[in-house]
Amino acid sequence: MPSIFEALKDYLPDKAVLDQRPPFDDDLSQPLFHKVSAIGCITLHGIGGTPANIRVVADALIQKGYTVISPMIPGHGETVRAQNASTGAQWLEGIRAAYKRLKDEGCTQIYALGLSLGGILCGLLAEEEHLDGLVLICTPIKMKKYLRVARALSTIIPVVGYPESRGGKPAWGDNLYAQMYGGFSTRKLVDLGRLARKLTRNLDKIDCPTLLISAAQDDKVDPKSIEIFCTGTVNAPSVDLSEFDHSPHGCTYGPEREAVAARCAEFVAGLVDNHNAASV
């Protein structure tokens, strides 16, 4: 297991990334709304990312015939400076607005699926509103130790650059599903941690079937996150677990992304079928 120093050494302070807007591909990186039926799904990307990061999941749900909204988390999709100016409260308002949009569009069943920070926000939504199903993908209810150290040092090192983006290259290389910033505001780890603690305090309010997806190569989520969730979610009728052996933290845009998307769509479809059968 790498030391904290080894985990942090590639992420160097770099204020130059604050105002750089990466060359996002607007077809994938922008918010998505696709109306099909009264079955509504929210798919939400992670911190520092874009809707492209969870697009394969959105597409798999659309292919099932569901209405899908994939919003941009407030402060994202512009610059690291804009992300830094956004707050956890604004992020939470963003997913509330997506939920309201589905309700206003006449959706009678709503499912929320989120990657990383998106998973935390989906979980918080499930604590506030009844959902018909919840999918948390590589969700850092507890972050790895090096990220907790980075969070503690955020006043000293507020911005870091990703090694992949050095030399003027986009951080995602040729993988358009991985579109994100070339750097990161470590101060936003404070907001993320605050939301994670809020989620943990009220896990007993989640009352819908839940799927937890983890990645064996995840370098950001402490494995104890799953134990914390399962211990606290006492009122969820079921909690299923799926791990992908060859995936990194961003498993929805990694080498097993199609399999991850298929598992998400399968989970939602099973709940939809059970709901429809019970209504007959």
N, C-alpha and C positions, 0 to 999 in steps of 0.2 A: 504494500500500500504506500503511495507516495506521501512524503511529508508535506506539512502545510507550506513550507517554503517552495518545494517543488511544484505544488499546485498553483502557487501564486506567481512564480517567477516569469511566466510568459505574458502576464497581464501587467504591462507597464503603464505608469501614469502618462496620460496623453491628452492634454487639453485641446489639441488640434482637431480631435474628432467631434468637439462640441457642436460645431456649425456645419459639419459635412452632411449633406443629404445623399445617401447612397443612391446609385442608379436603379431604383426599384422598378420592377416590371409591373405596370399598373393593372394588368389583367389579373394577376394572382395576388398582388400585395394589398389591394384595396378592399374595403368592406364589401361583403356579399349579402344580397338578399334574393332568395329564389322561392317564390310561392308556388306550391303544388297542391297541398291538401290541408286538412285541419290538424294534422300531426306536425307539431312544430319542434324544431331543434335549434339550440344555440350552440355554436362551436366557437371557442375562444382561444386565441393564441397566448403566448407567454410574454414575460417581461422583456422589453427590448426587441420584440419581434413584430411580425405583421400577420394578417390573416393567411398569407401564403403558407405559414408554418403548419396550419391545420387544414389546409385546403383539401388534402386527400380524404380527410374524414368528412368534410362538408360534401364533397362530390359523391362519396359512397352513400350518404344519407339521401341526397337528391335522387340518386339512382333507385333508391327504395321507394320513392314517391312521396317524400316528406318535404315540408316547407323548412327552409334553412336560413338562418340569419347568422352571419359571421362578422361581427363588428370589429372595428379597430378600438383597442383600449385607448382611452383618452391620453393625449400626450405622445402617442406613438405614430410611426409612419412619417415623421417629419425629420427632426434632428435630435441628437442627444440632449441639447439644451432644452428643447421643448419637452422631452421626456422628464428631464430634471425638474421642470417647473410644474409638472403634474403631481397629483397627490393620490394617496390610496382611496380617499373619499371620492374623488372624481372617477377613479377606476371602477369603484363599486356602483356609482351612479350609471356608468356606461352599461353594465350588464343588467341593471334594473330597467334601463330604457329598452334594451333588446327584448327582455321578457314582456314588457308592456306592449311593444310592437307586435309580438306574436299574439298576445291576447286581443289587441285591437284588430288584428287580421282574421280573428275568428278561430284561432287554434284551440281545440278542446283538450289536447294532450300536449304537454311541453317537456322536453328532455334537454338537459344541459351537459355539454361535454367540453372540458377544458384542459389545456396543456400547461403545466407548470403554474405560473401566476394565474392563468386562466382557470385552472382547476381550483385554486383557492377561491377565486371569485364565484365560480359555479357552486362550490360548497356553501359559501356564504348566502348565495341566492336560495339554495335549498333550505337553509335555516330560517329564511324570511318568508318564503312562498312555498306552496306545495308543488313539487315537481313529480312527474310520472317516472322519472329515471334520472340517474346522475352518473357521469363517467369522469373520473379524476385520472389524468394521464401524467405520470411523473410529477406529482404535486408535492412541493417542498413544505409539507407541514412542519418538518424540521430540516433545515439546510445542513449540508456538509460543513465540517468545522472550518475549513479555509474560507468559506463564504461568510461564516459568522465573524471570523477575524477581519475580513474585508469590510464587513458592516461596521465593526468597531473602529476601524481606521478611516471611515468614510469622510470625516472632517479634515483629515490630513491628505488623503488620496481620494478626491471626489470623483475623478474620471479616469478610466483605464481604456486602453486600446486593445482590440483583439489581435492576436498574432497573425491570424489569417488575412487581415485587412492591410497589413503593412505593404508598402510599395505601391499604394494607390489601388490595390485590387479590392473588389467587393468581398465581404466576409464569407459569402456563400459560394464562391467559386462558380461552377457551372450548374449548381443545384438550385433552381429557382424556388423550390419549396422552402429553402433555408434562408430566404431573404430577411435580413435584420440589419441593425446598425453596425458600424465598424468599431464601435466602442460601447462603453456602458457607464452609467452614473451609479457609482457605488452607494450614493445616498438613498437611492430608491430601494436598496436592500432593507433599509429601516422601515419603509412603508410596507414592503412585502412581509417582513417579520411581524409587524403590528397586525396585519390582516390575518396572518397565519395563527397568531395567538387568539385573535377574536374567533376564528373558525374553531379552534380547539376547545375554547370555553363553552361552545354551544352545540357540540356535535350531537347531543341527544335530541336536538330539534329536527334533525334530518330524518324524514319518515318515508323515504322512497328507496326502491332497490338501487344498489350502487355497484358499479364496476370500478375496481382499482387496477390501473395498468402501470407496470413498472418496467424498467429497462436494466438489464444486467450490467451494462457499461455506463450507467448514470454516474456522473462525477459531481452532481450538484445536490441530489436528494439523499438525506440520511435514511437508510433502510428502516429506521425506527418510525418513520412517518406512517407506514402501513399499520404497525402495531398501535400507534396512538389513535389512528382513525378507527380501527376495528374495536378498540377498547371503549372508545367514547360514543360510538354510533349505536346506541343500545335500542333505538326505536326504528332502525331501518329493517325492513322485512328480510333483506338478504344483502350480503356483501360478497361479490365474486372477485377473484384475483386472477390476473393474467400477467405473466412476465415474458419479455422478449429478449432472448439470449444474446443477440448480436446488435442490439440497439444502444445508442447513446441517450443522453437526456432528451434530446429532440427526436424522439422516436417516430413522431409523425412526419418527419422529413428526413429520416435516416434510411438505412438499407432495408429495413423491414416495414417501411411506411404503409405499403399496400396491405400487409397482413394486419397491422395495427388498425387501419381503417376498416378492414373487413370485420375484425373483432368488435369494434365499436358499433358498426351497422347491425351485426348479428345480435348484439345485446339489446339494442333499441328495438329491433324487429320482433324479438321474442316478447318483450314487454307490450308492444303494440298488439301482437296477436293475442296475448293473454287478456289484455284489456278488452279487446273486441269480443272475445269468446265469453267473457263475463257479462257483457252487455246484451248478449243474445237472449 
